[in-house]
Each structure stands twice: as structure tokens, then as C-alpha cells.
Amino acid sequence: MRFLVDRSAGHRIAQWARQQGHDVAEVRDRGRDPGDAAILDWAVAEDRILVTIDMDFGELVFRQGRPHCGLIRLPDTPSAERIALFEEVLADHAAAVQGGAIVSVQR
């Protein structure tokens, strides 16, 4: 799968996803934070599923109707727990996520 990992989700989750064979880009690699709308546009332009802990992307997608290629919102937990939750989402919902689903994980 192709992911764009937001700063809030963390570098460790990006590293883990790469180790699993996924194509991963990180927002942190492009310098300063361009803002949520620009991040969402970037994910769409590169056909990437956005991984974040930021709830503001739901506002962009649901209320403003912004396009997306899938969104995984994880809880703000220690990185090891966040990675385990991400792994569970991919194991249980890979087809839906690849199809553009929005998955919001709660603790």
C-alpha cells in the first residue's frame, strides 16, 4: 500500500510500514508543516492513504467534501501501541482502506 504519514503519527510508524514492504512518504521529509489541506492534497496527488492522529482531517473530508484516497486516524498513544493498532487495521481492513475508506481507531 502507499501511505503518507503525517508528523503527528510519527516516524516510527513510517519505519514500521516500510519494513512491511509498503511505499511510505512522510510529511516531515518535506520541511515545514504545510497545513492539513495541503497534506490532504499531497496524499491525493500521489494516491496515498493518509495516516494521522489529527482529527482535523475529518473536518476537511466530511464537512468540506475534500477528496481523499483513504484515511487512517490513530489515537494519540505511545508509538508501540500505535504501531500495533495500525497493524491490526491493515490486517482487518486492508481492502476497505485501499478502496478509500476512512478508519478512525479508538483506544
Buried (B, 14 or more C-beta within 10 A) or exposed (E): BBBBBBBBBBEBBBBBBBEEEBEBBBBBEEEEEEEBEEBBBBBBEEEBBBBBBBEBBBEBBEEEEBEBBBBBBBEEBEBEEBBEBBBEBBEEBEEEBBEEBBBEBEE
